[in-house]
Amino acid sequence: MYRSRAYRYANEQVVLVLTLLLVLAVIIFTSTVTFCLSGVFIIAMFVLSALLIRSHHQALMRSAFRVDRARSPELADLVTQCGLKLQPGPVDVFVVNQKQLNAYTFGISSPKVLALYQPLLKVMNARELSFIIGHEMGHVALGHTWLNTILGGMAGIPVSFGAAVLLYTAFRWWNRMCEYSADRAGLLACGDLNVAVSALVKLVKPEIRDQRDFERALALVDAEDDSAANRLAEAFQSHPLVIRRINALRDYARTPEYQALQAGMNRNLGGRSQASPPPTGVIHLKSESAAPQERPPDLPPEERWPWLKRQ
């Protein structure tokens, strides 16, 4: 089975090392807390995080539903195919009844948990959804889920205000590098740059219905980094500006490395991709059968969504 983590963003590990060194430097040199007390605080935060994660997992088991073939065979197949390509290890996938467009992963031990908010299933078509699932599986495969728990605790050590701001921005810097890496995993999972771009734009502009809507949304997204205020605010955010993510994926999709990884991961599917291609329509859950909605015809994505047509 082909398994590679070479899609990791080039600067991610460098930023991680710098963040760790910065945290240690602050712990050693700060005048407000001793090294020993900082160590105790970090351990306590890690234990607290582990307990909160366990509690959150149990809450999901009660309030969400686990993705399986009985409830949504199409979604289960999509999760399986993304897992075969990316090889993230054991992952439990849940659909959460929330109103936001969001997905996230968490967990320290195995299996990790991937939560999809239900509106994603209504806004994204299946191939776009494979980008979202692949993105989150990339976080799992690259160790971001457990590292985020540890670094989050370290960044929260009780220090002076200036040191706290410095640690927070360093932690967010690493978060943004992780997002670039996970976007690459999403691209490898869906296998199409246009699909990946469409999914990213829909995350911030979900009301897209036609070519004009998409062009208007993309223009707004493209203008994000024109504002100095937006660029400054990005330094305190966990995610890069969407247009930066799109441009980074465009650059990565042109590299020989991407082509080689995509070919290797496609081999993990064997004959599965030909025998059972991913659906192109919107995925519906069986619980929705009481109020059926008109389902789009099973056309290729570039026909259903004109903005996906290759240039």
C-alpha angles and dihedrals in degrees: 000000000000111000124173138159094189090117089076109127110259097240099040098093093040090055090046091054092046091049092051092048091049092050091050091047092052091048092051100042104033114109095209101067136024124237093248094051090049090054091051090048093051092050091047091050091049092051091047090049091050091052092047091049091052091049092048091050091052090049090053090051088057102039105028132047127242116239112248138145093261094062102031117000093180093053091044090053090049091052090047093051093048089049093050091052099044101030095210095164125242112351128172111210122206133182111221123205099231131129100231128090099243146125131186144168132219141168143104102209128042131309100044118207127238116194122196119192110229098238088067088070090056099043102038126062116224097269092048088049089054087060090053093047092044091050091055093043087053089060089053095045093050094048096248094133097063095031089054089056093051097042091044089059093046092049089054098058113135104261138137118298094254093050091047091054090048093051092045094052091046090052091049090049089058090045090058092050088052090054091056089052092048091049088057089053089051091052091050090049096051095034097213129089093206091055091049092051091048091051092050093049092048091054089067099026106033095163093080112136107155145008094281092052091051095048091049092048093047091050090054091047091047090055094055096093093046089080119081089207091057092049091050093047090052090068089068097043130091093222129054120238109283093240090056090052091050093049091047090053092048090054093046094048089061095056125101087228091064093048091051093048092047091052092048094048092046088058088061088068092058107187091339095097091055098038096043112019117189113271116255100208131078112286116241126198120228089240088068092062091096089067105028119197128208107268120218115245116266096257127147112275093247089059095045092045112032094196089068092066112121117249 
